[in-house]
Amino acid sequence: MNWIKIENSHDLEEIIQNSFNERVLLFKYSPRCSINYIVKNLLEREWAEYEMNMKTFLVDVIACKELSNQIETDFGIKHESPQVLIIENSKIIFYASHGAILYSKIRKFCNKPELVK
């Protein structure tokens, strides 16, 4: 996975604008939590770039607490960590947290639907 770290509201606005052209994935995580590390690592192992064709953005909820709070407010979604949000046309079309973050579920939202079985 090619993580693009975001750290401020300007970065978030760019993601929202990108979501009008393609689906984007936003992953919120805490580097202090082993569960976050495991979920992130499992997702990275399974990720198939050719299949997903999706930009992946990373938010450190410890270093960027204000941004994490803004995401919760802007999208009306309860903060959790780890948490995956898939955004299309500025709206969340899928979200999951903790053990529900599964590549098999995320894969259904890839930008190359002809590859989804």
KOLGU-4560 file (N, C-alpha, C; in nm, 3 decimals, padded with zeros to 5 digits):
<recs>
<n_xx: 00.085 n_yy: -00.118 n_zz: 00.000 ca_xx: 00.000 ca_yy: 00.000 ca_zz: 00.000 c_xx: 00.089 c_yy: 00.123 c_zz: 00.000 mol: A seq: 1 type: MET>
<n_xx: 00.043 n_yy: 00.222 n_zz: -00.068 ca_xx: 00.115 ca_yy: 00.349 ca_zz: -00.073 c_xx: 00.040 c_yy: 00.451 c_zz: 00.013 mol: A seq: 2 type: ASN>
<n_xx: 00.071 n_yy: 00.451 n_zz: 00.142 ca_xx: 00.002 ca_yy: 00.541 ca_zz: 00.234 c_xx: 00.040 c_yy: 00.685 c_zz: 00.206 mol: A seq: 3 type: TRP>
<n_xx: -00.059 n_yy: 00.771 n_zz: 00.205 ca_xx: -00.038 ca_yy: 00.915 ca_zz: 00.196 c_xx: -00.081 c_yy: 00.970 c_zz: 00.331 mol: A seq: 4 type: ILE>
<n_xx: 00.015 n_yy: 01.021 n_zz: 00.408 ca_xx: -00.017 ca_yy: 01.073 ca_zz: 00.541 c_xx: -00.086 c_yy: 01.208 c_zz: 00.529 mol: A seq: 5 type: LYS>
<n_xx: -00.192 n_yy: 01.223 n_zz: 00.606 ca_xx: -00.258 ca_yy: 01.353 ca_zz: 00.612 c_xx: -00.248 c_yy: 01.405 c_zz: 00.754 mol: A seq: 6 type: ILE>
<n_xx: -00.234 n_yy: 01.538 n_zz: 00.765 ca_xx: -00.208 ca_yy: 01.595 ca_zz: 00.896 c_xx: -00.290 c_yy: 01.718 c_zz: 00.929 mol: A seq: 7 type: GLU>
<n_xx: -00.371 n_yy: 01.766 n_zz: 00.833 ca_xx: -00.446 ca_yy: 01.888 ca_zz: 00.862 c_xx: -00.574 c_yy: 01.894 c_zz: 00.779 mol: A seq: 8 type: ASN>
<n_xx: -00.653 n_yy: 01.996 n_zz: 00.805 ca_xx: -00.783 ca_yy: 02.009 ca_zz: 00.738 c_xx: -00.768 c_yy: 02.036 c_zz: 00.588 mol: A seq: 9 type: SER>
<n_xx: -00.659 n_yy: 02.099 n_zz: 00.548 ca_xx: -00.635 ca_yy: 02.121 ca_zz: 00.405 c_xx: -00.617 c_yy: 01.987 c_zz: 00.334 mol: A seq: 10 type: HIS>
<n_xx: -00.541 n_yy: 01.897 n_zz: 00.394 ca_xx: -00.523 ca_yy: 01.762 ca_zz: 00.338 c_xx: -00.657 c_yy: 01.690 c_zz: 00.327 mol: A seq: 11 type: ASP>
<n_xx: -00.741 n_yy: 01.703 n_zz: 00.429 ca_xx: -00.872 ca_yy: 01.639 ca_zz: 00.429 c_xx: -00.959 c_yy: 01.694 c_zz: 00.315 mol: A seq: 12 type: LEU>
<n_xx: -00.953 n_yy: 01.823 n_zz: 00.294 ca_xx: -01.030 ca_yy: 01.883 ca_zz: 00.185 c_xx: -00.985 c_yy: 01.829 c_zz: 00.049 mol: A seq: 13 type: GLU>
<n_xx: -00.857 n_yy: 01.807 n_zz: 00.033 ca_xx: -00.806 ca_yy: 01.748 ca_zz: -00.093 c_xx: -00.860 c_yy: 01.607 c_zz: -00.112 mol: A seq: 14 type: GLU>
<n_xx: -00.867 n_yy: 01.530 n_zz: -00.005 ca_xx: -00.922 ca_yy: 01.394 ca_zz: -00.012 c_xx: -01.068 c_yy: 01.400 c_zz: -00.055 mol: A seq: 15 type: ILE>
<n_xx: -01.142 n_yy: 01.490 n_zz: 00.004 ca_xx: -01.283 ca_yy: 01.504 ca_zz: -00.031 c_xx: -01.297 c_yy: 01.540 c_zz: -00.179 mol: A seq: 16 type: ILE>
<n_xx: -01.213 n_yy: 01.630 n_zz: -00.227 ca_xx: -01.218 ca_yy: 01.666 ca_zz: -00.369 c_xx: -01.181 c_yy: 01.547 c_zz: -00.457 mol: A seq: 17 type: GLN>
<n_xx: -01.081 n_yy: 01.469 n_zz: -00.416 ca_xx: -01.043 ca_yy: 01.348 ca_zz: -00.491 c_xx: -01.158 c_yy: 01.249 c_zz: -00.498 mol: A seq: 18 type: ASN>
<n_xx: -01.240 n_yy: 01.247 n_zz: -00.394 ca_xx: -01.348 ca_yy: 01.148 ca_zz: -00.388 c_xx: -01.455 c_yy: 01.171 c_zz: -00.495 mol: A seq: 19 type: SER>
<n_xx: -01.454 n_yy: 01.285 n_zz: -00.561 ca_xx: -01.548 ca_yy: 01.310 ca_zz: -00.670 c_xx: -01.499 c_yy: 01.243 c_zz: -00.800 mol: A seq: 20 type: PHE>
<n_xx: -01.371 n_yy: 01.206 n_zz: -00.805 ca_xx: -01.314 ca_yy: 01.141 ca_zz: -00.923 c_xx: -01.299 c_yy: 00.990 c_zz: -00.906 mol: A seq: 21 type: ASN>
<n_xx: -01.279 n_yy: 00.947 n_zz: -00.781 ca_xx: -01.261 ca_yy: 00.806 ca_zz: -00.751 c_xx: -01.283 c_yy: 00.784 c_zz: -00.602 mol: A seq: 22 type: GLU>
<n_xx: -01.309 n_yy: 00.660 n_zz: -00.567 ca_xx: -01.321 ca_yy: 00.627 ca_zz: -00.425 c_xx: -01.184 c_yy: 00.635 c_zz: -00.361 mol: A seq: 23 type: ARG>
<n_xx: -01.182 n_yy: 00.680 n_zz: -00.235 ca_xx: -01.058 ca_yy: 00.689 ca_zz: -00.160 c_xx: -01.076 c_yy: 00.620 c_zz: -00.025 mol: A seq: 24 type: VAL>
<n_xx: -00.968 n_yy: 00.570 n_zz: 00.029 ca_xx: -00.971 ca_yy: 00.503 ca_zz: 00.159 c_xx: -00.896 c_yy: 00.588 c_zz: 00.260 mol: A seq: 25 type: LEU>
<n_xx: -00.958 n_yy: 00.609 n_zz: 00.374 ca_xx: -00.898 ca_yy: 00.682 ca_zz: 00.484 c_xx: -00.886 c_yy: 00.585 c_zz: 00.602 mol: A seq: 26 type: LEU>
<n_xx: -00.763 n_yy: 00.568 n_zz: 00.652 ca_xx: -00.737 ca_yy: 00.476 ca_zz: 00.762 c_xx: -00.691 c_yy: 00.557 c_zz: 00.882 mol: A seq: 27 type: PHE>
<n_xx: -00.769 n_yy: 00.550 n_zz: 00.990 ca_xx: -00.734 ca_yy: 00.618 ca_zz: 01.114 c_xx: -00.674 c_yy: 00.515 c_zz: 01.210 mol: A seq: 28 type: LYS>
<n_xx: -00.559 n_yy: 00.548 n_zz: 01.265 ca_xx: -00.493 ca_yy: 00.452 ca_zz: 01.353 c_xx: -00.415 c_yy: 00.522 c_zz: 01.463 mol: A seq: 29 type: TYR>
<n_xx: -00.387 n_yy: 00.447 n_zz: 01.567 ca_xx: -00.303 ca_yy: 00.495 ca_zz: 01.677 c_xx: -00.174 c_yy: 00.412 c_zz: 01.678 mol: A seq: 30 type: SER>
<n_xx: -00.060 n_yy: 00.477 n_zz: 01.664 ca_xx: 00.067 ca_yy: 00.403 ca_zz: 01.667 c_xx: 00.100 c_yy: 00.346 c_zz: 01.805 mol: A seq: 31 type: PRO>
<n_xx: 00.024 n_yy: 00.383 n_zz: 01.906 ca_xx: 00.047 ca_yy: 00.334 ca_zz: 02.042 c_xx: -00.025 c_yy: 00.203 c_zz: 02.073 mol: A seq: 32 type: ARG>
<n_xx: -00.111 n_yy: 00.159 n_zz: 01.981 ca_xx: -00.196 ca_yy: 00.043 ca_zz: 02.010 c_xx: -00.157 c_yy: -00.076 c_zz: 01.923 mol: A seq: 33 type: CYS>
<n_xx: -00.135 n_yy: -00.190 n_zz: 01.986 ca_xx: -00.094 ca_yy: -00.309 ca_zz: 01.912 c_xx: -00.204 c_yy: -00.361 c_zz: 01.820 mol: A seq: 34 type: SER>
<n_xx: -00.329 n_yy: -00.345 n_zz: 01.857 ca_xx: -00.440 ca_yy: -00.388 ca_zz: 01.771 c_xx: -00.438 c_yy: -00.306 c_zz: 01.641 mol: A seq: 35 type: ILE>
<n_xx: -00.414 n_yy: -00.176 n_zz: 01.653 ca_xx: -00.404 ca_yy: -00.091 ca_zz: 01.535 c_xx: -00.292 c_yy: -00.138 c_zz: 01.443 mol: A seq: 36 type: ASN>
<n_xx: -00.179 n_yy: -00.170 n_zz: 01.502 ca_xx: -00.064 ca_yy: -00.217 ca_zz: 01.425 c_xx: -00.098 c_yy: -00.347 c_zz: 01.351 mol: A seq: 37 type: TYR>
<n_xx: -00.161 n_yy: -00.440 n_zz: 01.419 ca_xx: -00.195 ca_yy: -00.570 ca_zz: 01.359 c_xx: -00.293 c_yy: -00.553 c_zz: 01.244 mol: A seq: 38 type: ILE>
<n_xx: -00.398 n_yy: -00.474 n_zz: 01.265 ca_xx: -00.498 ca_yy: -00.452 ca_zz: 01.160 c_xx: -00.435 c_yy: -00.385 c_zz: 01.039 mol: A seq: 39 type: VAL>
<n_xx: -00.353 n_yy: -00.285 n_zz: 01.062 ca_xx: -00.285 ca_yy: -00.215 ca_zz: 00.952 c_xx: -00.195 c_yy: -00.311 c_zz: 00.876 mol: A seq: 40 type: LYS>
<n_xx: -00.119 n_yy: -00.391 n_zz: 00.949 ca_xx: -00.027 ca_yy: -00.486 ca_zz: 00.888 c_xx: -00.101 c_yy: -00.591 c_zz: 00.805 mol: A seq: 41 type: ASN>
<n_xx: -00.211 n_yy: -00.644 n_zz: 00.856 ca_xx: -00.290 ca_yy: -00.744 ca_zz: 00.781 c_xx: -00.347 c_yy: -00.684 c_zz: 00.653 mol: A seq: 42 type: LEU>
<n_xx: -00.396 n_yy: -00.562 n_zz: 00.663 ca_xx: -00.450 ca_yy: -00.495 ca_zz: 00.545 c_xx: -00.340 c_yy: -00.475 c_zz: 00.440 mol: A seq: 43 type: LEU>
<n_xx: -00.223 n_yy: -00.433 n_zz: 00.484 ca_xx: -00.111 ca_yy: -00.413 ca_zz: 00.391 c_xx: -00.069 c_yy: -00.543 c_zz: 00.323 mol: A seq: 44 type: GLU>
<n_xx: -00.071 n_yy: -00.652 n_zz: 00.395 ca_xx: -00.032 ca_yy: -00.782 ca_zz: 00.337 c_xx: -00.128 c_yy: -00.828 c_zz: 00.227 mol: A seq: 45 type: ARG>
<n_xx: -00.257 n_yy: -00.802 n_zz: 00.246 ca_xx: -00.357 ca_yy: -00.851 ca_zz: 00.151 c_xx: -00.382 c_yy: -00.755 c_zz: 00.035 mol: A seq: 46 type: GLU>
<n_xx: -00.347 n_yy: -00.631 n_zz: 00.052 ca_xx: -00.380 ca_yy: -00.527 ca_zz: -00.047 c_xx: -00.319 c_yy: -00.559 c_zz: -00.182 mol: A seq: 47 type: TRP>
<n_xx: -00.400 n_yy: -00.554 n_zz: -00.285 ca_xx: -00.354 ca_yy: -00.575 ca_zz: -00.423 c_xx: -00.378 c_yy: -00.446 c_zz: -00.501 mol: A seq: 48 type: ALA>
<n_xx: -00.272 n_yy: -00.371 n_zz: -00.522 ca_xx: -00.283 ca_yy: -00.239 ca_zz: -00.585 c_xx: -00.348 c_yy: -00.246 c_zz: -00.722 mol: A seq: 49 type: GLU>
<n_xx: -00.312 n_yy: -00.347 n_zz: -00.802 ca_xx: -00.369 ca_yy: -00.361 ca_zz: -00.937 c_xx: -00.521 c_yy: -00.379 c_zz: -00.931 mol: A seq: 50 type: TYR>
<n_xx: -00.567 n_yy: -00.439 n_zz: -00.825 ca_xx: -00.708 ca_yy: -00.467 ca_zz: -00.809 c_xx: -00.784 c_yy: -00.347 c_zz: -00.752 mol: A seq: 51 type: GLU>
<n_xx: -00.726 n_yy: -00.284 n_zz: -00.653 ca_xx: -00.795 ca_yy: -00.177 ca_zz: -00.582 c_xx: -00.791 c_yy: -00.045 c_zz: -00.657 mol: A seq: 52 type: MET>
<n_xx: -00.673 n_yy: -00.009 n_zz: -00.707 ca_xx: -00.658 ca_yy: 00.118 ca_zz: -00.778 c_xx: -00.720 c_yy: 00.232 c_zz: -00.697 mol: A seq: 53 type: ASN>
<n_xx: -00.681 n_yy: 00.239 n_zz: -00.570 ca_xx: -00.743 ca_yy: 00.333 ca_zz: -00.477 c_xx: -00.634 c_yy: 00.404 c_zz: -00.397 mol: A seq: 54 type: MET>
<n_xx: -00.646 n_yy: 00.536 n_zz: -00.386 ca_xx: -00.554 ca_yy: 00.610 ca_zz: -00.302 c_xx: -00.586 c_yy: 00.579 c_zz: -00.156 mol: A seq: 55 type: LYS>
<n_xx: -00.480 n_yy: 00.561 n_zz: -00.077 ca_xx: -00.497 ca_yy: 00.524 ca_zz: 00.063 c_xx: -00.432 c_yy: 00.631 c_zz: 00.152 mol: A seq: 56 type: THR>
<n_xx: -00.513 n_yy: 00.689 n_zz: 00.238 ca_xx: -00.468 ca_yy: 00.798 ca_zz: 00.324 c_xx: -00.464 c_yy: 00.750 c_zz: 00.469 mol: A seq: 57 type: PHE>
<n_xx: -00.367 n_yy: 00.801 n_zz: 00.542 ca_xx: -00.339 ca_yy: 00.755 ca_zz: 00.678 c_xx: -00.344 c_yy: 00.874 c_zz: 00.774 mol: A seq: 58 type: LEU>
<n_xx: -00.419 n_yy: 00.857 n_zz: 00.883 ca_xx: -00.428 ca_yy: 00.960 ca_zz: 00.987 c_xx: -00.382 c_yy: 00.901 c_zz: 01.119 mol: A seq: 59 type: VAL>
<n_xx: -00.280 n_yy: 00.958 n_zz: 01.177 ca_xx: -00.234 ca_yy: 00.922 ca_zz: 01.311 c_xx: -00.323 c_yy: 00.998 c_zz: 01.409 mol: A seq: 60 type: ASP>
<n_xx: -00.411 n_yy: 00.927 n_zz: 01.479 ca_xx: -00.509 ca_yy: 00.993 ca_zz: 01.566 c_xx: -00.446 c_yy: 01.051 c_zz: 01.693 mol: A seq: 61 type: VAL>
<n_xx: -00.324 n_yy: 01.012 n_zz: 01.724 ca_xx: -00.254 ca_yy: 01.069 ca_zz: 01.840 c_xx: -00.189 c_yy: 01.201 c_zz: 01.800 mol: A seq: 62 type: ILE>
<n_xx: -00.112 n_yy: 01.200 n_zz: 01.693 ca_xx: -00.043 ca_yy: 01.320 ca_zz: 01.648 c_xx: -00.139 c_yy: 01.423 c_zz: 01.589 mol: A seq: 63 type: ALA>
<n_xx: -00.250 n_yy: 01.377 n_zz: 01.535 ca_xx: -00.345 ca_yy: 01.466 ca_zz: 01.466 c_xx: -00.484 c_yy: 01.456 c_zz: 01.528 mol: A seq: 64 type: CYS>
<n_xx: -00.490 n_yy: 01.477 n_zz: 01.657 ca_xx: -00.617 ca_yy: 01.463 ca_zz: 01.729 c_xx: -00.724 c_yy: 01.558 c_zz: 01.676 mol: A seq: 65 type: LYS>
<n_xx: -00.687 n_yy: 01.683 n_zz: 01.647 ca_xx: -00.784 ca_yy: 01.779 ca_zz: 01.593 c_xx: -00.841 c_yy: 01.732 c_zz: 01.460 mol: A seq: 66 type: GLU>
<n_xx: -00.756 n_yy: 01.678 n_zz: 01.375 ca_xx: -00.800 ca_yy: 01.628 ca_zz: 01.245 c_xx: -00.893 c_yy: 01.508 c_zz: 01.263 mol: A seq: 67 type: LEU>
<n_xx: -00.859 n_yy: 01.421 n_zz: 01.354 ca_xx: -00.944 ca_yy: 01.306 ca_zz: 01.383 c_xx: -01.081 c_yy: 01.352 c_zz: 01.430 mol: A seq: 68 type: SER>
<n_xx: -01.084 n_yy: 01.452 n_zz: 01.516 ca_xx: -01.211 ca_yy: 01.508 ca_zz: 01.564 c_xx: -01.290 c_yy: 01.572 c_zz: 01.450 mol: A seq: 69 type: ASN>
<n_xx: -01.218 n_yy: 01.639 n_zz: 01.360 ca_xx: -01.284 ca_yy: 01.702 ca_zz: 01.245 c_xx: -01.348 c_yy: 01.597 c_zz: 01.155 mol: A seq: 70 type: GLN>
<n_xx: -01.280 n_yy: 01.485 n_zz: 01.134 ca_xx: -01.335 ca_yy: 01.377 ca_zz: 01.052 c_xx: -01.464 c_yy: 01.326 c_zz: 01.115 mol: A seq: 71 type: ILE>
<n_xx: -01.462 n_yy: 01.308 n_zz: 01.246 ca_xx: -01.582 ca_yy: 01.262 ca_zz: 01.317 c_xx: -01.697 c_yy: 01.360 c_zz: 01.299 mol: A seq: 72 type: GLU>
<n_xx: -01.669 n_yy: 01.488 n_zz: 01.313 ca_xx: -01.772 ca_yy: 01.592 ca_zz: 01.300 c_xx: -01.820 c_yy: 01.606 c_zz: 01.155 mol: A seq: 73 type: THR>
<n_xx: -01.725 n_yy: 01.618 n_zz: 01.063 ca_xx: -01.761 ca_yy: 01.642 ca_zz: 00.922 c_xx: -01.843 c_yy: 01.527 c_zz: 00.861 mol: A seq: 74 type: ASP>
<n_xx: -01.808 n_yy: 01.404 n_zz: 00.899 ca_xx: -01.875 ca_yy: 01.289 ca_zz: 00.839 c_xx: -01.984 c_yy: 01.230 c_zz: 00.929 mol: A seq: 75 type: PHE>
<n_xx: -01.997 n_yy: 01.282 n_zz: 01.051 ca_xx: -02.101 ca_yy: 01.234 ca_zz: 01.140 c_xx: -02.083 c_yy: 01.088 c_zz: 01.178 mol: A seq: 76 type: GLY>
<n_xx: -01.959 n_yy: 01.049 n_zz: 01.199 ca_xx: -01.930 ca_yy: 00.909 ca_zz: 01.230 c_xx: -01.850 c_yy: 00.904 c_zz: 01.360 mol: A seq: 77 type: ILE>
<n_xx: -01.886 n_yy: 00.813 n_zz: 01.447 ca_xx: -01.820 ca_yy: 00.799 ca_zz: 01.577 c_xx: -01.673 c_yy: 00.762 c_zz: 01.558 mol: A seq: 78 type: LYS>
<n_xx: -01.587 n_yy: 00.829 n_zz: 01.631 ca_xx: -01.443 ca_yy: 00.801 ca_zz: 01.625 c_xx: -01.413 c_yy: 00.663 c_zz: 01.683 mol: A seq: 79 type: HIS>
<n_xx: -01.335 n_yy: 00.587 n_zz: 01.608 ca_xx: -01.279 ca_yy: 00.462 ca_zz: 01.657 c_xx: -01.140 c_yy: 00.449 c_zz: 01.598 mol: A seq: 80 type: GLU>
<n_xx: -01.061 n_yy: 00.362 n_zz: 01.656 ca_xx: -00.926 ca_yy: 00.341 ca_zz: 01.607 c_xx: -00.884 c_yy: 00.198 c_zz: 01.640 mol: A seq: 81 type: SER>
<n_xx: -00.849 n_yy: 00.122 n_zz: 01.538 ca_xx: -00.837 ca_yy: 00.158 ca_zz: 01.396 c_xx: -00.975 c_yy: 00.170 c_zz: 01.331 mol: A seq: 82 type: PRO>
<n_xx: -00.978 n_yy: 00.250 n_zz: 01.226 ca_xx: -01.104 ca_yy: 00.272 ca_zz: 01.154 c_xx: -01.073 c_yy: 00.297 c_zz: 01.007 mol: A seq: 83 type: GLN>
<n_xx: -01.151 n_yy: 00.234 n_zz: 00.920 ca_xx: -01.140 ca_yy: 00.255 ca_zz: 00.776 c_xx: -01.267 c_yy: 00.323 c_zz: 00.727 mol: A seq: 84 type: VAL>
<n_xx: -01.247 n_yy: 00.427 n_zz: 00.647 ca_xx: -01.358 ca_yy: 00.496 ca_zz: 00.582 c_xx: -01.332 c_yy: 00.494 c_zz: 00.432 mol: A seq: 85 type: LEU>
<n_xx: -01.431 n_yy: 00.457 n_zz: 00.354 ca_xx: -01.420 ca_yy: 00.470 ca_zz: 00.209 c_xx: -01.515 c_yy: 00.581 c_zz: 00.169 mol: A seq: 86 type: ILE>
<n_xx: -01.459 n_yy: 00.677 n_zz: 00.096 ca_xx: -01.532 ca_yy: 00.800 ca_zz: 00.063 c_xx: -01.550 c_yy: 00.809 c_zz: -00.088 mol: A seq: 87 type: ILE>
<n_xx: -01.672 n_yy: 00.842 n_zz: -00.128 ca_xx: -01.705 ca_yy: 00.865 ca_zz: -00.269 c_xx: -01.799 c_yy: 00.984 c_zz: -00.276 mol: A seq: 88 type: GLU>
<n_xx: -01.768 n_yy: 01.078 n_zz: -00.364 ca_xx: -01.851 ca_yy: 01.199 ca_zz: -00.380 c_xx: -01.874 c_yy: 01.269 c_zz: -00.246 mol: A seq: 89 type: ASN>
<n_xx: -01.771 n_yy: 01.276 n_zz: -00.167 ca_xx: -01.766 ca_yy: 01.343 ca_zz: -00.035 c_xx: -01.849 c_yy: 01.274 c_zz: 00.073 mol: A seq: 90 type: SER>
<n_xx: -01.897 n_yy: 01.154 n_zz: 00.048 ca_xx: -01.979 ca_yy: 01.079 ca_zz: 00.145 c_xx: -01.912 c_yy: 00.947 c_zz: 00.180 mol: A seq: 91 type: LYS>
<n_xx: -01.930 n_yy: 00.904 n_zz: 00.302 ca_xx: -01.880 ca_yy: 00.773 ca_zz: 00.342 c_xx: -01.974 c_yy: 00.667 c_zz: 00.287 mol: A seq: 92 type: ILE>
<n_xx: -01.918 n_yy: 00.575 n_zz: 00.209 ca_xx: -01.999 ca_yy: 00.467 ca_zz: 00.154 c_xx: -01.972 c_yy: 00.334 c_zz: 00.225 mol: A seq: 93 type: ILE>
<n_xx: -01.865 n_yy: 00.331 n_zz: 00.306 ca_xx: -01.832 ca_yy: 00.212 ca_zz: 00.385 c_xx: -01.743 c_yy: 00.255 c_zz: 00.499 mol: A seq: 94 type: PHE>
<n_xx: -01.767 n_yy: 00.196 n_zz: 00.614 ca_xx: -01.673 ca_yy: 00.215 ca_zz: 00.725 c_xx: -01.672 c_yy: 00.089 c_zz: 00.810 mol: A seq: 95 type: TYR>
<n_xx: -01.559 n_yy: 00.070 n_zz: 00.875 ca_xx: -01.542 ca_yy: -00.045 ca_zz: 00.964 c_xx: -01.435 c_yy: -00.010 c_zz: 01.066 mol: A seq: 96 type: ALA>
<n_xx: -01.440 n_yy: -00.081 n_zz: 01.178 ca_xx: -01.336 ca_yy: -00.060 ca_zz: 01.278 c_xx: -01.294 c_yy: -00.194 c_zz: 01.338 mol: A seq: 97 type: SER>
<n_xx: -01.178 n_yy: -00.192 n_zz: 01.397 ca_xx: -01.121 ca_yy: -00.307 ca_zz: 01.467 c_xx: -01.125 c_yy: -00.433 c_zz: 01.381 mol: A seq: 98 type: HIS>
<n_xx: -01.180 n_yy: -00.542 n_zz: 01.433 ca_xx: -01.181 ca_yy: -00.671 ca_zz: 01.364 c_xx: -01.269 c_yy: -00.675 c_zz: 01.240 mol: A seq: 99 type: GLY>
<n_xx: -01.353 n_yy: -00.574 n_zz: 01.221 ca_xx: -01.439 ca_yy: -00.570 ca_zz: 01.101 c_xx: -01.366 c_yy: -00.512 c_zz: 00.980 mol: A seq: 100 type: ALA>
<n_xx: -01.242 n_yy: -00.467 n_zz: 00.999 ca_xx: -01.162 ca_yy: -00.417 ca_zz: 00.888 c_xx: -01.103 c_yy: -00.537 c_zz: 00.815 mol: A seq: 101 type: ILE>
<n_xx: -01.171 n_yy: -00.579 n_zz: 00.712 ca_xx: -01.131 ca_yy: -00.697 ca_zz: 00.636 c_xx: -01.115 c_yy: -00.660 c_zz: 00.489 mol: A seq: 102 type: LEU>
<n_xx: -01.004 n_yy: -00.705 n_zz: 00.431 ca_xx: -00.980 ca_yy: -00.677 ca_zz: 00.290 c_xx: -01.094 c_yy: -00.729 c_zz: 00.204 mol: A seq: 103 type: TYR>
<n_xx: -01.148 n_yy: -00.844 n_zz: 00.238 ca_xx: -01.257 ca_yy: -00.901 ca_zz: 00.158 c_xx: -01.379 c_yy: -00.809 c_zz: 00.152 mol: A seq: 104 type: SER>
<n_xx: -01.402 n_yy: -00.732 n_zz: 00.257 ca_xx: -01.513 ca_yy: -00.636 ca_zz: 00.257 c_xx: -01.475 c_yy: -00.508 c_zz: 00.182 mol: A seq: 105 type: LYS>
<n_xx: -01.355 n_yy: -00.460 n_zz: 00.207 ca_xx: -01.308 ca_yy: -00.337 ca_zz: 00.144 c_xx: -01.297 c_yy: -00.355 c_zz: -00.007 mol: A seq: 106 type: ILE>
<n_xx: -01.257 n_yy: -00.473 n_zz: -00.049 ca_xx: -01.237 ca_yy: -00.505 ca_zz: -00.190 c_xx: -01.363 c_yy: -00.479 c_zz: -00.274 mol: A seq: 107 type: ARG>
<n_xx: -01.479 n_yy: -00.492 n_zz: -00.215 ca_xx: -01.605 ca_yy: -00.471 ca_zz: -00.286 c_xx: -01.623 c_yy: -00.326 c_zz: -00.331 mol: A seq: 108 type: LYS>
<n_xx: -01.541 n_yy: -00.238 n_zz: -00.278 ca_xx: -01.551 ca_yy: -00.095 ca_zz: -00.311 c_xx: -01.435 c_yy: -00.046 c_zz: -00.397 mol: A seq: 109 type: PHE>
<n_xx: -01.363 n_yy: -00.140 n_zz: -00.458 ca_xx: -01.247 ca_yy: -00.101 ca_zz: -00.538 c_xx: -01.290 c_yy: -00.013 c_zz: -00.656 mol: A seq: 110 type: CYS>
<n_xx: -01.193 n_yy: 00.055 n_zz: -00.714 ca_xx: -01.219 ca_yy: 00.141 ca_zz: -00.828 c_xx: -01.216 c_yy: 00.064 c_zz: -00.960 mol: A seq: 111 type: ASN>
<n_xx: -01.200 n_yy: -00.067 n_zz: -00.953 ca_xx: -01.205 ca_yy: -00.151 ca_zz: -01.071 c_xx: -01.307 c_yy: -00.262 c_zz: -01.046 mol: A seq: 112 type: LYS>
<n_xx: -01.435 n_yy: -00.228 n_zz: -01.046 ca_xx: -01.538 ca_yy: -00.326 ca_zz: -01.009 c_xx: -01.541 c_yy: -00.451 c_zz: -01.096 mol: A seq: 113 type: PRO>
<n_xx: -01.487 n_yy: -00.443 n_zz: -01.217 ca_xx: -01.486 ca_yy: -00.561 ca_zz: -01.302 c_xx: -01.399 c_yy: -00.672 c_zz: -01.245 mol: A seq: 114 type: GLU>
<n_xx: -01.311 n_yy: -00.638 n_zz: -01.151 ca_xx: -01.223 ca_yy: -00.737 ca_zz: -01.088 c_xx: -01.285 c_yy: -00.801 c_zz: -00.964 mol: A seq: 115 type: LEU>
<n_xx: -01.391 n_yy: -00.745 n_zz: -00.912 ca_xx: -01.454 ca_yy: -00.798 ca_zz: -00.792 c_xx: -01.537 c_yy: -00.921 c_zz: -00.828 mol: A seq: 116 type: VAL>
<n_xx: -01.510 n_yy: -01.027 n_zz: -00.755 ca_xx: -01.582 ca_yy: -01.153 ca_zz: -00.779 c_xx: -01.691 c_yy: -01.170 c_zz: -00.677 mol: A seq: 117 type: LYS>
</recs>
